[in-house]
Amino acid sequence: MRLFELIENNITDKDLQQLETYADRLFASLGIDVEFSRHFKDRVNDPRNTKPITMAELTRLFKQIYKQHGKPIAQLGPDAEAVMKDMRTDVNVPFALQWDGKELDLVAKTIMRKPNFATPNPEFAVEGKRIPRKKGQPAGSKKHSDLYTDENPKGTIQGLKFATVKDAEASVNKIKSSGKKHAHKIQAAIAMEQRAKAAGKKSAASVYRTYINQMKKKTKEMKESLVEAYMMDLNQNEDMLVLKVKDTDQKGHVEIRGKKNYETDGYDPKDPLHKVLDELDPATVAKLYGGEEVYLNPKNSRTAPAIAKAKELTTENFADGKNPERKGLSKRVGVSQKMSISQLKKIAKNSTGERRKMAQWNLNMKRGRLKKK
């Protein structure tokens, strides 16, 4: 048995709840809510980390990431994927940004301790005092932390410069035509702006800042376009399927639960979830089973059946607060409609999973945000 397996002070769910509360407080000013995926929780204590990841390391990482990169991360906008990296501890946290209709959710997808972690996504590195790279040192060496060193050239937009205003303008055009994702383009421009500022090239830096602000406007438009959509997400638990349906212009969501194996020998025409899936177009069902969150644009006629069903489900459930597939859940998780707003806010802030969802749901209902009039 490896020494790692003998260590009893692994990071617990309670530890992660406390970390999530701490990170939420840090990122709240940026309109970002921090969450940890189930895979993150499974991976944080994995023996493959070699040396156990500690709470002190995680706390430092989120604190420094917010301090050094909080605003650039917020500027990436919805659907962006990137990686937090601690160059001192080799801890890497791939994350995704998701728009929930009100704010950005920063979802930490996984975690691992791995030196020279390679990714095609933008990287936000936490480093100590800058140590210039010496001649002959390899790019991935821990003995330097240089702003001008391309630690992971894979996916880098080549040929970007900042010496003159013309160089910066030409480089911005390269970024625009690079074919990279929206988030990748913003991160490339931010990196070049930082380099130009460090070199005293204020005019060149302003060229990059102008482009970044234009992209921020596009990010805002992307967020606003999602508010007009419906979202569906299918999760397969051990003994059931759970379909999450959300009107992104509303708080909260609807969940429909049913039997597994809809697509094979487990089909049941009387099952409530199977009835819903029957009314969706095949392309939407295929995406749901592929693990994708499906966003349905009401203006898209190809997904009309899915849009109609999503609208029916969300309108019905948001109007009267009913959700028969979740009957009794509030009581089971210790949340009551008789609780005060302050009690519900406390539970929603300090809990996770269904307890947090039900506290938030009851809080919204008490405030009258979901009740149709």
C-alpha positions in Angstrom: 0.0 0.0 0.0 1.3 3.4 -1.0 2.0 6.0 1.7 -0.6 8.3 0.1 -3.3 5.8 0.9 -2.4 5.7 4.6 -3.0 9.4 5.1 -6.2 10.0 6.9 -6.5 13.7 6.7 -7.7 13.8 3.1 -9.8 16.8 2.0 -13.4 16.3 3.0 -16.7 17.5 1.6 -16.9 19.9 4.5 -13.5 21.3 3.7 -14.6 21.9 0.1 -17.8 23.6 1.3 -15.7 26.0 3.4 -13.4 26.6 0.4 -16.4 27.3 -1.9 -17.8 29.8 0.6 -14.4 31.5 0.8 -13.9 31.6 -3.0 -17.5 32.9 -3.4 -16.7 35.8 -1.1 -13.6 36.6 -3.1 -15.2 36.5 -6.6 -18.6 38.0 -5.6 -17.5 41.5 -6.6 -16.9 40.1 -10.2 -20.4 38.5 -10.4 -18.8 35.0 -10.3 -20.1 32.1 -8.2 -17.5 29.3 -7.6 -18.6 25.6 -7.7 -16.8 22.3 -7.6 -17.8 19.4 -9.9 -18.2 15.9 -8.6 -15.1 14.9 -10.6 -13.1 17.6 -8.8 -14.2 16.2 -5.4 -13.2 12.6 -6.5 -9.8 13.7 -8.0 -8.6 16.0 -5.2 -7.6 13.0 -3.0 -6.4 10.8 -5.9 -3.2 8.9 -5.4 -2.0 10.0 -8.8 -1.3 13.4 -7.3 1.8 11.7 -5.7 1.9 14.3 -2.9 -1.5 15.0 -1.3 -3.1 18.3 -2.2 -3.7 20.3 0.9 -6.3 22.9 1.9 -3.6 25.5 2.4 -2.5 25.0 -1.3 -6.1 25.3 -2.5 -6.8 28.4 -0.4 -3.6 30.1 -1.7 -4.4 29.2 -5.3 -7.9 30.8 -5.2 -6.7 33.8 -3.3 -3.9 34.5 -5.7 -5.9 33.7 -8.8 -8.5 36.3 -7.7 -5.8 38.8 -6.9 -3.8 38.4 -10.0 -6.3 37.3 -12.6 -9.8 37.9 -11.3 -10.9 40.6 -13.8 -9.3 38.8 -16.9 -11.2 35.6 -16.0 -14.5 37.5 -15.7 -13.9 39.0 -19.1 -13.7 35.6 -20.7 -17.5 35.3 -20.5 -19.8 32.3 -20.8 -18.7 28.9 -22.3 -15.1 29.7 -21.8 -12.7 27.1 -20.5 -9.3 27.7 -19.0 -6.9 26.4 -16.4 -5.6 27.8 -13.0 -2.0 26.8 -12.4 0.2 27.2 -9.3 3.7 27.1 -10.6 5.1 26.7 -7.1 3.0 23.6 -6.2 2.2 22.1 -9.7 -1.5 22.1 -8.8 -3.7 22.6 -11.9 -7.4 23.3 -11.9 -9.2 23.2 -15.3 -12.4 25.2 -15.1 -15.4 26.3 -17.2 -17.5 29.5 -17.0 -21.2 29.0 -17.4 -24.0 31.7 -17.4 -26.9 30.8 -15.2 -29.2 33.7 -16.2 -27.9 35.9 -13.4 -24.2 35.5 -13.0 -21.2 33.5 -14.2 -20.6 30.1 -12.5 -16.9 29.2 -12.3 -17.1 25.4 -12.2 -13.8 23.7 -11.2 -14.0 20.6 -13.3 -11.1 18.6 -12.0 -7.7 19.0 -10.2 -4.3 17.4 -10.3 -0.8 17.9 -9.2 1.2 17.6 -12.4 4.4 19.5 -13.5 4.3 20.9 -17.0 0.6 20.4 -17.4 -0.3 21.0 -21.0 -3.6 22.4 -22.3 -4.8 24.1 -25.4 -7.0 26.4 -23.2 -5.9 29.8 -21.7 -3.8 29.5 -18.6 -3.9 31.7 -15.5 -0.7 31.0 -13.6 0.1 31.9 -10.0 3.8 32.5 -9.5 6.0 34.0 -6.9 8.4 36.9 -7.6 9.4 37.0 -11.3 12.6 35.0 -11.9 13.9 35.8 -15.5 14.7 32.8 -17.7 18.4 32.2 -18.1 20.1 31.2 -21.3 19.9 27.5 -21.8 17.1 26.9 -19.3 14.2 24.7 -20.7 10.8 26.4 -21.1 9.2 24.2 -18.4 11.9 24.7 -15.8 10.8 25.6 -12.3 13.8 27.8 -11.9 12.2 30.7 -13.7 8.9 32.5 -14.0 9.1 34.8 -16.9 6.2 36.9 -18.4 7.8 36.6 -21.8 8.3 32.8 -21.8 5.8 30.7 -23.7 5.6 27.7 -21.4 3.0 25.9 -23.6 3.4 26.9 -27.3 0.7 24.5 -28.4 -2.3 26.6 -29.5 -0.3 29.9 -29.2 -1.2 32.6 -31.7 2.2 33.1 -33.3 3.8 36.4 -34.3 2.2 38.8 -31.9 4.2 42.0 -31.2 4.0 45.2 -29.1 7.1 47.2 -30.0 5.1 49.9 -31.9 1.5 50.9 -32.4 1.6 49.3 -36.0 2.9 46.1 -34.5 0.1 46.0 -32.0 -2.6 46.8 -34.7 -1.2 44.0 -36.9 -1.2 41.6 -34.0 -4.8 42.4 -33.1 -5.8 41.6 -36.7 -3.9 38.3 -36.3 -5.8 37.5 -33.1 -9.1 38.3 -34.9 -8.4 36.0 -37.8 -6.8 33.2 -35.7 -9.9 31.0 -35.6 -9.5 30.6 -31.9 -12.4 30.7 -29.4 -13.7 34.0 -28.0 -12.1 33.3 -24.6 -8.7 32.4 -26.2 -8.6 35.6 -28.2 -9.3 37.7 -25.1 -6.6 35.9 -23.1 -4.1 36.4 -25.9 -4.8 40.2 -26.0 -4.6 40.5 -22.2 -1.2 38.8 -22.2 0.1 41.1 -24.9 -1.3 44.2 -23.1 0.5 43.1 -19.9 3.8 42.6 -21.8 3.4 46.0 -23.5 2.8 47.7 -20.2 5.8 46.0 -18.6 8.0 47.3 -21.4 6.7 50.8 -21.1 4.9 50.7 -24.5 1.7 52.5 -23.3 0.4 53.4 -26.8 0.8 49.7 -28.0 -0.9 48.6 -24.8 -3.9 50.9 -25.5 -4.4 49.2 -28.9 -4.8 45.9 -27.1 -7.0 47.5 -24.4 -9.3 48.9 -27.1 -9.7 45.4 -28.6 -10.3 43.8 -25.2 -13.1 46.3 -24.5 -14.7 45.5 -27.8 -14.5 41.8 -26.9 -16.0 42.6 -23.5 -19.0 44.1 -25.3 -19.3 41.0 -27.4 -19.2 38.9 -24.2 -22.1 41.0 -22.8 -24.1 40.4 -25.9 -23.4 36.6 -25.7 -24.7 36.7 -22.1 -27.8 38.6 -23.1 -28.5 36.1 -26.0 -28.5 33.3 -23.5 -31.1 35.0 -21.4 -33.6 34.4 -24.2 -32.9 30.6 -24.3 -34.0 27.4 -22.7 -31.3 25.1 -21.3 -31.6 21.3 -20.9 -29.1 19.0 -19.2 -29.5 15.2 -18.8 -27.7 13.5 -15.9 -27.5 9.7 -15.3 -27.4 8.7 -11.6 -26.9 5.1 -10.5 -30.6 4.3 -10.6 -32.4 7.1 -12.5 -32.2 9.8 -15.2 -32.6 13.4 -14.2 -33.5 16.0 -16.9 -32.8 19.6 -15.8 -34.8 22.2 -17.7 -34.2 26.0 -17.2 -35.6 29.1 -18.7 -32.5 31.3 -18.5 -34.6 34.3 -18.0 -35.9 32.9 -14.8 -34.4 32.0 -11.4 -34.4 28.2 -10.6 -35.1 25.2 -12.8 -37.3 22.2 -13.2 -36.2 18.6 -12.8 -38.0 15.6 -14.3 -36.8 12.2 -13.1 -37.4 8.8 -14.7 -36.1 5.3 -15.4 -32.7 4.7 -17.1 -32.2 3.1 -20.5 -34.8 5.2 -22.3 -32.8 4.6 -25.5 -32.7 0.8 -25.1 -34.7 -1.9 -23.4 -35.7 0.3 -20.5 -38.2 2.4 -22.5 -41.5 3.0 -20.6 -44.2 5.0 -22.4 -45.8 5.8 -19.0 -42.6 7.1 -17.4 -42.8 10.9 -17.0 -39.3 11.6 -18.2 -39.6 9.2 -21.2 -42.8 11.1 -22.2 -40.8 14.3 -22.2 -37.9 12.8 -24.3 -40.5 11.4 -26.8 -41.5 15.0 -27.6 -38.0 16.3 -28.3 -36.3 16.2 -31.7 -33.8 13.4 -32.2 -30.8 15.8 -32.5 -31.6 17.3 -29.0 -31.9 13.9 -27.4 -28.6 12.8 -29.0 -26.8 15.8 -27.6 -28.3 15.3 -24.1 -27.1 11.7 -24.1 -23.7 12.9 -25.3 -23.3 14.8 -22.0 -23.9 18.3 -23.5 -25.9 21.1 -21.9 -28.3 22.0 -24.8 -29.3 25.7 -25.2 -32.4 26.1 -27.3 -32.9 29.4 -29.1 -36.7 30.2 -29.4 -36.0 31.5 -32.9 -34.6 28.2 -34.2 -37.4 26.3 -36.0 -35.3 23.1 -36.2 -35.7 22.5 -32.4 -39.3 23.6 -32.2 -40.5 20.5 -30.4 -37.8 20.8 -27.7 -38.5 24.5 -27.3 -42.2 24.0 -27.0 -41.8 21.3 -24.4 -39.2 23.3 -22.4 -41.5 26.3 -22.4 -44.4 24.2 -21.3 -42.5 22.6 -18.4 -40.9 25.8 -17.2 -44.1 27.9 -17.5 -46.2 25.4 -15.7 -43.7 24.8 -12.9 -42.6 28.4 -12.3 -46.3 29.5 -12.4 -47.5 27.4 -9.5 -44.4 26.1 -7.8 -45.3 22.5 -8.6 -42.8 19.8 -9.5 -44.4 16.4 -8.8 -41.2 14.5 -9.4 -39.6 16.3 -6.5 -42.5 16.0 -4.0 -41.3 15.8 -0.4 -37.7 16.7 -1.3 -37.7 20.0 0.6 -38.7 18.2 3.8 -36.1 15.4 3.2 -33.2 17.9 3.0 -34.5 19.9 6.0 -35.8 23.0 4.3 -39.2 24.4 5.0 -41.4 27.1 3.4 -42.0 28.4 6.9 -38.4 29.5 7.3 -37.6 33.2 7.2 -35.6 34.8 4.4 -32.5 35.1 6.6 -32.7 31.4 7.5 -33.0 30.4 3.8 -30.2 32.7 2.8 -27.9 31.1 5.4 -28.7 27.6 4.2 -28.3 28.5 0.5 -24.9 30.1 1.3 -23.5 27.3 3.5 -24.9 24.2 1.9 -24.4 22.2 -1.3 -26.4 19.9 -3.5 -30.2 19.5 -3.1 -30.3 21.2 0.2 -28.8 24.4 -1.3 -31.1 24.1 -4.4 -34.2 23.8 -2.3 -33.2 26.6 0.0 -32.6 28.9 -3.0 -35.9 27.8 -4.6 -37.9 28.5 -1.4 -36.1 31.8 -1.0 -37.0 32.8 -4.6 -40.6 31.8 -4.1 -40.8 33.7 -0.8 -39.4 36.8 -2.6 -42.0 36.3 -5.3 -39.5 36.1 -8.2 -40.9 32.9 -9.7 -44.6 33.4 -8.9 -46.4 34.4 -12.1 -49.0 37.0 -11.5 
